[in-house]
Amino acid sequence: MPALRAGYIRLSVRACGVCRTDLHIVEGELPPKGEAIVPGHQIVGDVVESYDPAHKEGSRVGVSWIGGVDGTCSYCQAGAENLCDAPTFTGYDVNGGYAAYADARGDFAFPLGGDLDDLHAAPLLCAGIIGFRALRVAGVLPKERVGLFGFGASAHLALQVLRHWKCEVYVSTRGAKHRAFARSLGATWVGDATEIPPHGLHRAITLAPAGEVVIAALSSLRKGGVVAVNAIHLDRMPQFDYDRLLWGERQIRSVTNMTRADAQDFLQLAAEIPIQSSVTTFPLQEANRALAALKSDAIDGAAVLLPPPVSP
């Protein structure tokens, strides 16, 4: 392991969530940044070495997708660090959590309270935070009608936030198993992947990397409604009828990364609700099987990798 740099911490990984972005990286849908990378950006770990005074050895922290920003570009200066011109992404630019150890910038590591165990904390660190940011980008207000298009790790956490805000939640997703899961969590209505809900939506969040799902979400909006596209990669956007689907001050917005404020606000809210993650575990050695299960939609909720115990 390389020498630890000033401002960094070294973690003994306790758990690492498996994200669809990891799948995009592994399959080359996102261009590679180097010859090889250790994926994983939903890391729960113990600090075993620290060159950041904010983190003591022995403390437990979480690390997410954004592993650093330059702090000097116009976006960072304006409080929009999620749009930084020179960001560092965990598990993409630098090695991530599919490992026994991981290094991280201390100012991008988040203390984790004792109420959250490792397994259920891991999915909150990306699926949870980015879903929460998507709700913010869509401008969700309490008691609104909100659609979730796609129902995986992020959606099952976002639904719990929406229920806490007393929203009506309409879920369109493929797979009878996923639809049953959404019903069990209290969705108001559940339909197939591109099925249009029975009532016009104030907001819609798309969580599947398919352009046709964005069109379905747009078709579901009432006038003045917003679709937030929560995807780092999208296959394509089909042609659509402007007069019928976008006119009427409807909007499409993309969701890009997250900020540290998003992470802090969401983790606090998750503890207050409290949010319950649905988790399927895999040993680290079976990371490929976990990614394959994610690709085939074989998992309800989130997949989490568990590294083998580290010998003292």
Secondary structure per residue as TSV (DSSP state, phi and psi in degrees):
chain	resnum	aa	ss	phi	psi
A	1	M	-	360.0	139.0
A	2	P	-	-70.7	160.9
A	3	A	-	-63.2	142.6
A	4	L	-	-78.4	135.5
A	5	R	-	-87.3	159.4
A	6	A	T	-58.4	136.8
A	7	G	T	87.0	-1.9
A	8	Y	E	-108.0	160.7
A	9	I	E	-128.1	154.0
A	10	R	E	-112.8	131.7
A	11	L	E	-111.2	140.8
A	12	S	E	-88.9	113.4
A	13	V	E	-71.7	126.8
A	14	R	E	-97.8	-32.1
A	15	A	E	-163.5	151.2
A	16	C	E	-143.0	122.2
A	17	G	E	-70.1	152.9
A	18	V	E	-104.6	123.5
A	19	C	-	-115.6	152.6
A	20	R	H	-62.2	-26.8
A	21	T	H	-62.7	-37.0
A	22	D	H	-57.4	-41.3
A	23	L	H	-64.2	-42.8
A	24	H	H	-60.6	-38.4
A	25	I	H	-69.5	-48.4
A	26	V	H	-63.0	-37.0
A	27	E	T	-89.5	0.6
A	28	G	T	81.7	10.2
A	29	E	S	-71.8	-25.0
A	30	L	S	-103.2	132.9
A	31	P	-	-63.0	137.9
A	32	P	-	-65.2	145.8
A	33	K	S	-95.9	-11.6
A	34	G	S	-165.7	-172.1
A	35	E	S	-71.4	-31.3
A	36	A	-	-155.2	154.6
A	37	I	-	-150.6	147.5
A	38	V	-	-91.0	114.3
A	39	P	-	-72.6	-179.4
A	40	G	-	108.2	119.0
A	41	H	-	-139.5	26.4
A	42	Q	-	-126.5	70.6
A	43	I	E	-100.1	128.6
A	44	V	E	-111.8	126.2
A	45	G	E	-154.5	164.3
A	46	D	E	-95.5	136.6
A	47	V	E	-73.3	117.5
A	48	V	E	-106.5	-15.1
A	49	E	E	-155.0	138.4
A	50	S	E	-141.0	130.8
A	51	Y	S	-116.9	31.8
A	52	D	S	-132.9	117.1
A	53	P	T	-62.8	-16.2
A	54	A	T	-75.2	-15.0
A	55	H	S	-125.9	121.9
A	56	K	-	-93.3	149.4
A	57	E	T	-60.1	136.6
A	58	G	T	97.2	-14.2
A	59	S	-	-78.7	157.2
A	60	R	E	-107.8	131.4
A	61	V	E	-136.6	166.4
A	62	G	E	-119.1	147.3
A	63	V	E	-126.9	139.4
A	64	S	-	-118.2	-166.0
A	65	W	S	-63.1	-49.8
A	66	I	E	-78.4	114.6
A	67	G	E	-100.3	-2.0
A	68	G	E	170.0	154.7
A	69	V	-	-136.0	165.1
A	70	D	-	-76.4	-26.4
A	71	G	S	76.4	-3.6
A	72	T	-	-118.0	-17.3
A	73	C	S	-71.2	169.3
A	74	S	H	-63.2	-31.9
A	75	Y	H	-69.8	-46.9
A	76	C	H	-60.4	-41.8
A	77	Q	H	-65.5	-24.8
A	78	A	T	-93.7	5.4
A	79	G	T	83.5	15.9
A	80	A	-	-114.6	59.5
A	81	E	G	-65.7	-18.1
A	82	N	G	-64.5	-18.9
A	83	L	G	-104.7	14.6
A	84	C	-	-47.2	141.5
A	85	D	S	-72.3	-22.4
A	86	A	S	-136.7	63.8
A	87	P	-	-79.9	163.2
A	88	T	E	-117.8	126.1
A	89	F	E	-105.9	127.7
A	90	T	B	-66.6	132.8
A	91	G	T	76.2	10.7
A	92	Y	T	-137.2	-54.5
A	93	D	T	-88.3	-35.2
A	94	V	B	-128.6	156.9
A	95	N	-	-60.6	141.7
A	96	G	-	-110.2	-145.6
A	97	G	S	-100.4	6.3
A	98	Y	S	-80.2	63.0
A	99	A	S	-166.3	172.5
A	100	A	S	-80.6	-28.8
A	101	Y	E	-132.5	152.1
A	102	A	E	-148.0	142.2
A	103	D	E	-101.8	148.8
A	104	A	E	-152.2	152.8
A	105	R	E	-66.8	131.1
A	106	G	G	-61.2	-33.5
A	107	D	G	-78.0	-1.6
A	108	F	G	-118.9	25.9
A	109	A	E	-115.7	139.9
A	110	F	E	-116.2	122.3
A	111	P	E	-57.9	139.8
A	112	L	-	-113.2	129.0
A	113	G	-	-70.4	163.7
A	114	G	T	-72.8	-13.9
A	115	D	T	-73.5	-21.0
A	116	L	S	-100.0	120.7
A	117	D	-	-78.6	167.1
A	118	D	H	-57.3	-47.3
A	119	L	H	-61.3	-43.7
A	120	H	H	-86.3	-15.0
A	121	A	H	-78.9	-35.4
A	122	A	G	-55.1	-49.4
A	123	P	G	-65.5	-21.5
A	124	L	G	-67.0	-24.0
A	125	L	G	-77.5	-13.5
A	126	C	T	-137.4	-59.2
A	127	A	H	-53.1	-44.0
A	128	G	H	-71.1	-48.6
A	129	I	H	-66.4	-44.6
A	130	I	H	-71.0	-32.1
A	131	G	H	-64.8	-40.1
A	132	F	H	-64.1	-42.4
A	133	R	H	-63.5	-37.6
A	134	A	H	-60.6	-39.6
A	135	L	H	-63.3	-38.4
A	136	R	H	-67.4	-44.6
A	137	V	H	-62.5	-36.9
A	138	A	H	-73.3	-15.9
A	139	G	T	76.7	31.2
A	140	V	-	-60.4	134.2
A	141	L	-	-115.7	154.8
A	142	P	T	-54.6	143.8
A	143	K	T	71.1	11.2
A	144	E	-	-81.5	166.0
A	145	R	E	-91.5	120.7
A	146	V	E	-126.6	133.1
A	147	G	E	-102.9	140.0
A	148	L	E	-116.0	118.2
A	149	F	E	-107.7	105.9
A	150	G	S	102.9	137.7
A	151	F	-	-139.6	85.5
A	152	G	S	-123.2	-141.8
A	153	A	H	-59.7	-46.9
A	154	S	H	-70.4	-43.5
A	155	A	H	-65.8	-36.8
A	156	H	H	-70.5	-20.5
A	157	L	H	-86.2	-41.1
A	158	A	H	-61.7	-37.1
A	159	L	H	-59.4	-37.9
A	160	Q	H	-68.7	-34.8
A	161	V	H	-65.7	-44.4
A	162	L	H	-63.1	-40.6
A	163	R	H	-63.3	-38.6
A	164	H	H	-62.8	-32.8
A	165	W	T	-86.2	6.1
A	166	K	T	63.5	32.4
A	167	C	-	-84.2	154.0
A	168	E	E	-85.2	128.8
A	169	V	E	-114.5	123.5
A	170	Y	E	-112.7	124.0
A	171	V	E	-116.2	126.1
A	172	S	E	-116.9	121.2
A	173	T	-	-156.9	152.4
A	174	R	S	-82.9	152.5
A	175	G	S	93.5	118.9
A	176	A	H	-59.9	-34.3
A	177	K	H	-64.6	-43.4
A	178	H	H	-66.4	-38.4
A	179	R	H	-65.3	-39.6
A	180	A	H	-65.2	-37.8
A	181	F	H	-63.3	-43.4
A	182	A	H	-62.3	-42.2
A	183	R	H	-61.1	-40.8
A	184	S	H	-64.6	-24.5
A	185	L	T	-91.6	2.6
A	186	G	T	99.0	20.6
A	187	A	-	-60.1	141.3
A	188	T	S	-67.9	-38.7
A	189	W	E	-150.2	146.6
A	190	V	E	-136.4	133.3
A	191	G	E	-139.1	-176.5
A	192	D	-	-71.8	175.9
A	193	A	T	-53.0	-44.1
A	194	T	T	-116.3	19.8
A	195	E	-	-72.8	139.1
A	196	I	-	-87.9	126.8
A	197	P	-	-60.1	158.8
A	198	P	S	-73.9	-12.8
A	199	H	S	-129.1	146.2
A	200	G	-	-62.2	137.8
A	201	L	E	-95.9	143.5
A	202	H	E	-75.0	-38.4
A	203	R	E	-141.5	152.7
A	204	A	E	-142.5	141.0
A	205	I	E	-118.0	125.5
A	206	T	E	-99.7	134.6
A	207	L	-	-128.2	12.6
A	208	A	S	-113.1	140.5
A	209	P	S	-81.1	49.7
A	210	A	-	-132.2	126.2
A	211	G	H	-61.5	-32.4
A	212	E	H	-63.9	-27.3
A	213	V	H	-70.5	-35.6
A	214	V	H	-62.9	-41.6
A	215	I	H	-64.2	-40.5
A	216	A	H	-61.9	-42.5
A	217	A	H	-64.1	-43.2
A	218	L	H	-62.5	-37.5
A	219	S	H	-66.6	-17.2
A	220	S	T	-92.2	-7.9
A	221	L	E	-80.3	145.6
A	222	R	E	-80.5	168.6
A	223	K	E	-59.5	140.4
A	224	G	E	82.2	1.9
A	225	G	E	-80.0	168.0
A	226	V	E	-131.6	134.6
A	227	V	E	-105.2	125.9
A	228	A	E	-104.8	119.6
A	229	V	E	-91.9	107.2
A	230	N	-	-98.7	80.0
A	231	A	-	-155.2	135.7
A	232	I	S	-86.4	-17.4
A	233	H	-	-141.7	135.0
A	234	L	-	-131.6	137.0
A	235	D	S	-63.1	-54.5
A	236	R	-	-171.9	158.8
A	237	M	-	-103.0	116.0
A	238	P	-	-66.5	157.4
A	239	Q	-	-62.8	142.7
A	240	F	-	-142.4	165.0
A	241	D	-	-84.3	107.6
A	242	Y	H	-58.2	-47.8
A	243	D	H	-59.6	-38.0
A	244	R	H	-86.5	-33.8
A	245	L	H	-107.3	-32.9
A	246	L	T	-109.1	-32.5
A	247	W	T	-59.4	156.4
A	248	G	T	94.4	24.6
A	249	E	T	58.5	30.5
A	250	R	-	-75.3	154.9
A	251	Q	E	-136.3	148.7
A	252	I	E	-116.7	126.8
A	253	R	E	-126.8	142.9
A	254	S	E	-93.9	150.3
A	255	V	-	-105.3	121.1
A	256	T	-	-122.4	109.6
A	257	N	-	56.8	-151.1
A	258	M	-	-156.3	165.3
A	259	T	-	-110.1	164.8
A	260	R	H	-63.4	-32.4
A	261	A	H	-64.2	-39.7
A	262	D	H	-57.6	-46.4
A	263	A	H	-62.1	-48.0
A	264	Q	H	-64.2	-43.2
A	265	D	H	-66.2	-42.1
A	266	F	H	-68.5	-44.2
A	267	L	H	-62.2	-35.5
A	268	Q	H	-66.6	-44.6
A	269	L	H	-64.7	-40.4
A	270	A	H	-60.3	-36.8
A	271	A	H	-72.0	-33.8
A	272	E	H	-71.8	-36.5
A	273	I	T	-62.2	-48.7
A	274	P	T	-82.8	147.7
A	275	I	-	-78.7	138.7
A	276	Q	-	-111.8	115.7
A	277	S	-	-82.0	138.3
A	278	S	-	-94.9	122.9
A	279	V	E	-128.5	136.6
A	280	T	E	-115.2	126.7
A	281	T	E	-100.5	150.4
A	282	F	E	-137.5	142.3
A	283	P	E	-66.8	151.7
A	284	L	G	-53.5	-36.5
A	285	Q	G	-62.3	-17.3
A	286	E	G	-108.4	32.8
A	287	A	H	-58.7	-38.6
A	288	N	H	-63.6	-38.0
A	289	R	H	-66.3	-38.1
A	290	A	H	-64.1	-42.8
A	291	L	H	-65.4	-39.2
A	292	A	H	-64.8	-39.4
A	293	A	H	-65.1	-37.8
A	294	L	H	-64.4	-43.6
A	295	K	H	-63.1	-36.7
A	296	S	T	-90.7	7.6
A	297	D	T	58.7	36.7
A	298	A	-	-87.8	-1.2
A	299	I	-	-116.2	132.2
A	300	D	S	-88.6	124.1
A	301	G	S	86.4	-130.9
A	302	A	E	-122.6	151.5
A	303	A	E	-100.9	140.5
A	304	V	E	-133.4	131.8
A	305	L	E	-91.9	141.0
A	306	L	E	-118.9	113.1
A	307	P	-	-71.3	157.5
A	308	P	-	-66.0	154.7
A	309	P	-	-58.1	141.1
A	310	V	-	-86.2	129.8
A	311	S	-	-70.0	137.4
A	312	P	-	-67.8	360.0
